[in-house]
Amino acid sequence: MAALNSPNADLEQSLFKANLKEMKLRQRVTLVALVPVAVGVLWLVFSLYYVTQWQARVQEVEEREAKTQQRENEARQQVVDANAKRTEAETRAETSLAQEKAAKDSAADAQRRLIKARAEIGNLAPLLSEITAAKGMAAKLNNSEGLEAELTEMRKILGRTVGKTEAEIDKGLPEADRKSRVYLFVSDETQRDLAKSLLPTLAANGFDAVLAQNPGRRAEATEIRYFNEARDKAEAAKLQGLLVVQPALADCRLNPTTDPDHATGSRKFQVWLGKPAAAPK
């Protein structure tokens, strides 16, 4: 019995070993087959991770570039806005300068008109002397009381009108343009050249001097008439100092005169050249 079982046992053992060997072989084959798969899976996982990291970096770079581009765009826009504001400010400044220039030109033009109007109004002042002369002539007539009264009233109205108008004009002028008016009266034509030679000197010293029509009065000596003692005395003395340096006017004297019709408005002085008057040397 033992002899019969022995071959079977060997056979079974051989079969078992063969099966075991086959199983090991299959395991090896399976392992050999699985290694590339495992490697591939690992490579795939690694590649996926690497790609994911790369994509994240790319996205980060793109976001950074986008932010940089946005900042550049904002900076460009700020530059554009700044240029626009600067242009607008320059335009406003130019407009303001143009308006200021126009205002100055307008003010200068208005001032020139006022100065011209002041001179024209001032030219009416000698009419007071002419009315006085006319009144003197009328006094020689018979029954001249009415005419004399009319001339007196006319003189008052003219004096007040000239004075008030000059005062209003002077309110709109700077001090430098409110020059005192000097009327030069000559007794005859031999004095006209002397009177003309005085004009530049008087103008250079702040006087607005003009030649006036003599209504017929002949002064024995050169005199300066002024009509507001308190206000005009000092300036009358200054005017006298400018005239006495002329040999023909060395006898020039001051003659404060009470005349309400002349005392209002701008300062007025009358220079009556007396006889005899020598030509300037």
Secondary structure, DSSP 8 states (H G I E B T S, - for coil): -HHHHHHHHHHHHHHHHHHHHHHHHHHHHHHHHHHHHHHHHHHHHHHHHHHHHHHHHHHHHHHHHHHHHHHHHHHHHHHHHHHHHHHHHHHHHHHHHHHHHHHHHHHHHHHHHHHHHHHHHHTTTHHHHHHHHHHHHHHTSTT-HHHHHHHHHHHHHHHHHHHHHHHHHHHTS-GGG--EEEEEE-SSGGGHHHHHHHHHHHHHTTEEEEEE---S---SS-EEEES-HHHHHHHHHHHHHHHTTSGGGTT-EEEE---HHHHSSS-EEEEE--SS-----
